[in-house]
Amino acid sequence: MTGTTLSANAGTGNQISQRLEQLQQRIEKACQHAGRNSRDVSLLPVSKTCNVQTLKCAWELGLRQFGENYLQEALAKMTQLPDDIGWHFIGPLQSNKTQAAAQHFDWVHSVDREKIARRLSAQRPATAQALNICLQVNISGEASKAGVAPDHLAALYSAVRDLPGLSVKGLMCLPLASSDPKIQQQSFRAMRELRDNVMPDAPVLSMGMSADLEAAIAEGSTLIRIGTALFGPRAQNHT
Ligand SMILES: *Cc1c(COP(=O)(O)O)cnc(C)c1O
């Protein structure tokens, strides 16, 4: 993918600033509703398909963390942006991509196999801080989705929790898309229960996107990954 294709959802600084304000109000309201402090919910802007200009606008608004799904696209952007940014890899990760992820990212949210965790561990530069990882759970049990099955989470966690160079922070999910808040909330509640049962000391629940952040916050999300509500709709060929 080249830089020239990455303009589908470019927004002006003004647009992003307005969307950010609206988003912060949504988060605040959801936290109030849930009896939570909004300081306990981190916003991860998801900048896949956004061009460098758009990320610079977001950076100027004070955003310092970005989530990316496509490795080559992310690496190309990183070289053109300030180095005070925390980069989160949130897309599917194949074995041949682990080296670049281990070298250039601060977080990987999409670890769902021991093999991938072992490679990230071995490939994390010794001089770097531990790579923060989340274990991705296929919470809705969809055949097409990545993620470890809930029943296999405990085994995966015990296989990866002590690997050098990694710090297992929590769980991530991409649940079945539904516009029904009750159905959204069921998946998020199941995630929270899994975390509490399997890895109670892990602080992070990476769950909730533009369409379901309220349900996620109600069930204890500590990190919401937001693309559309901040950067606008993406081109059709990007999900
Ligand atoms: C694209 C994406 C998001 C953001 O989705 P929006 O609905 O645009 O907020 C969050 N998480 C993952 C893993 C994604 O791929």
The ligand as an SDF file (V2000), in Angstrom:
LIG
                    3D

 15 15  0  0  0  0  0  0  0  0999 V2000
  -10.7900   -0.7620   12.5680 C   0  0  0  0  0  0  0  0  0  0  0  0
  -10.6820   -1.2910   13.9280 C   0  0  0  0  0  0  0  0  0  0  0  0
  -11.1420   -0.5600   15.0330 C   0  0  0  0  0  0  0  0  0  0  0  0
  -11.8720    0.7650   14.9150 C   0  0  0  0  0  0  0  0  0  0  0  0
  -13.1510    0.5700   14.4130 O   0  0  0  0  0  0  0  0  0  0  0  0
  -14.2000    1.7910   14.2880 P   0  0  0  0  0  0  0  0  0  0  0  0
  -15.5080    1.0840   14.1990 O   0  0  0  0  0  0  0  0  0  0  0  0
  -13.8550    2.5250   13.0430 O   0  0  0  0  0  0  0  0  0  0  0  0
  -14.0840    2.6240   15.4820 O   0  0  0  0  0  0  0  0  0  0  0  0
  -10.9250   -1.1020   16.2940 C   0  0  0  0  0  0  0  0  0  0  0  0
  -10.3090   -2.2810   16.4660 N   0  0  0  0  0  0  0  0  0  0  0  0
   -9.8490   -3.0090   15.4380 C   0  0  0  0  0  0  0  0  0  0  0  0
   -9.1640   -4.3010   15.7040 C   0  0  0  0  0  0  0  0  0  0  0  0
  -10.0320   -2.5510   14.1360 C   0  0  0  0  0  0  0  0  0  0  0  0
   -9.5850   -3.2890   13.1250 O   0  0  0  0  0  0  0  0  0  0  0  0
  1  2  1  0
  2  3  1  0
  2 14  2  0
  3  4  1  0
  3 10  2  0
  4  5  1  0
  5  6  1  0
  6  7  2  0
  6  8  1  0
  6  9  1  0
 10 11  1  0
 11 12  2  0
 12 13  1  0
 12 14  1  0
 14 15  1  0
M  END
$$$$
